[in-house]
Amino acid sequence: MWFGGALAEPGNLWFDWSRSVDDPSEFVLVEAFRDGDAGAAHVGSDHFKKGLEAMRPALTETPRILNMEIPGVEWARMGELEIS
């Protein structure tokens, strides 16, 4: 698939597609990069540009995104469920 390039990028933490449980014609992409530089490299890559063009015929509206930076990339322990 065209998104295989994203999975191999330095700084890519995850890249996962999911189908909406409310609307089976709607998909959600959750992707994460180690830092802003890795994200910028992703957006500037040839496979990103090819992916946009490959998706275009399937889209009925401009995609909506949430874009945020969070501190750290390591998983923290879940406070609500502690196993001793």
Secondary structure, 3 states (H helix, E strand, C coil): CCCHHHHCCCCEEEEEEEECCCCCCCEEEEEEECCHHHHHHHHHCHHHHHHHHHHHHHCCCCCCCCCCCCCCCCCCCCCCCCCC
